[in-house]
């Protein structure tokens, strides 16, 4: 039993370090700079570990993250979220005193509004995910690129994409196909813009499944995976990693187990595990996580603070999982899970060695 109050977010440091080293080596072999997305961990200590492995800057999801990391001395950040003009004053407050905060956009009016801002700007490109970004084959994409490329009081960093649809794949070969499609789209568009006389200094791509599977990144300058530091149940199920590569789990305590019941209740619900149902496209039984070491059990449902863990029949758990007993749950989505906690309980050699603060906020 780990002597911490539950629910708690456990971080296995040796696994995390191995993940960092592996991705750093992979980026080096592929010939791209690594700009990890810290939204997965939101932790200054972990950001520093990524820097120690050679990361060139970091990627953030919110201005809260940007502010926290800039305050701690991180001087090269990309806010990988579509900018709207109302946030420009906040960006300027962060981007000072030696801090470069790069922004992204896919909107022509916003691009025009940034003239004279002095900001570093990426053009967001839709590489097939169809969430945000300009269609690279459209006239609109060229219009936005020309506005940014004119560099009227701003710096045009280049083009940026996110292969989020790689999370919808079923195995590594499919993820490799998505990654190659992303590379082809982005390098084609970069060449098109250069032929139009526009400066395209960088080509930035990113997602953990794509980065773990991609065979070549020729023409790309940087990659922005985030989930790789921890991985999770979803990454295991789509073949992105092995179970032993998952570096985090949620420690929970059994709080109710009624005689004759085929389920028991733990103190880790939606506000610990999130309501992410994992890779639904695989057609698996819905589960909100996996009980470590117990594949016969299913995290069947979650309410705000309750997690209901079900067995196939009452006999399977009779006399087991008594109130007060601890279980570890592997989350479906580590990025959403850590965002519910204030700290990591760092485990080394089977013992609690430290606690690291999570910079979460809006």
Residue, then its C-alpha position, 0 to 999 in steps of 0.5 A: x500500500x502506498x501511504x498517500x491520501x486518495x485519489x492521487x496521481x502517481x508518476x513513475x519516474x523511471x518510466x517517464x525518463x525512459x519515454x523522454x529519452x526515447x522520443x528525444x532520440x527519435x526526433x534526433x534521428x528524424x532530423x527535427x527539433x522537438x518542441x514538446x506540448x506541455x499541456x499533457x503534464x503542466x509541470x515545471x519539473x517535467x518541462x525542465x526534464x524535457x529541456x535536459x533531453x534537448x527540447x527546443x522550446x515548448x508548446x502550450x495550450x493556454x495562456x495560463x500555462x504560457x504565463x506559468x512557464x515563462x515566469x519560471x524561465x522558459x523563454x521560447x513558447x508556442x501557444x498552439x491554439x487559434x488566436x483571436x484578437x481579444x487575447x492579444x493584450x494578454x499575449x503581449x504581457x507575457x511576451x516581454x523581458x526576453x520571452x518569445x511567445x509564438x501564436x497561431x491563427x487561421x483567420x484573415x481578419x486576425x492576421x490583418x489585425x496583427x500588423x505591427x504587433x511584433x508577434x511571432x505567428x504561425x499559420x495553422x493548416x488543416x492536414x486532415x484532422x478537420x478541426x481547425x486550420x486553413x485548407x491548404x488547397x484553397x485560395x483563402x489559405x494563400x490569402x492568409x499566408x500572403x498577409x502573414x508573409x508580408x511581415x507588416x510588423x510581425x514575424x512569420x514563423x511558418x506553417x503548423x499542423x496537428x495530426x489529431x486524427x492519428x488518435x483514431x487509428x487502430x495500429x501503428x501502420x495506420x498512424x504511420x500513414x497519417x504521419x506521412x500524409x501530414x508530412x506530404x501536405x505540409x511540405x507541398x504547401x510550404x513549397x507552394x508558398x515559397x514559390x509565391x515568394x513567401x518566407x516559410x522558415x518552419x514546418x511544424x507538425x505534431x501528435x504522439x501517435x504520428x511521431x511514434x510511427x512516422x518513417x520520415x520527416x523530410x521537409x519538416x523542421x519541428x515536431x510537437x508531441x505531448x502525450x509521449x511523456x506519460x502515454x495512457x490506455x488509449x495509446x496502448x490500445x491503438x498500438x502506440x506504446x506498450x503497457x509498461x510505457x505508461x508512466x501515470x496511474x490514479x491511485x484510488x481506494x475502495x469505499x463500497x463493496x456490498x455482499x453479493x455485488x458484481x461491482x465495487x466503488x472507488x473514490x476516483x470518479x469523473x473529476x479524477x479520471x475524466x469522462x473520456x471513453x477512450x478509442x471508441x472507434x475500436x468497438x471495445x466495451x466502454x470503459x473509463x480506465x483500466x484497473x492495473x493488474x486486473x484485466x478481468x475488471x472494467x471501470x464501467x461508469x463514473x459520476x463526479x467522485x465515484x468510480x464503479x468497477x465491475x466484474x463479470x460476476x459476483x463470484x469473481x470479486x467475492x472476498x476481494x477488494x474490501x473497503x480500504x484496499x487500494x487499486x491503481x487505474x490506468x487512465x484513458x487519457x492522461x492529458x485530461x486526467x492530470x488536469x484534475x489534480x494539483x500534484x504528482x506523487x512521484x514514485x521511485x523504487x516503489x516508494x514516494x520520493x517527491x511531489x511535483x506541482x501541476x500548473x493548472x488554471x484558466 
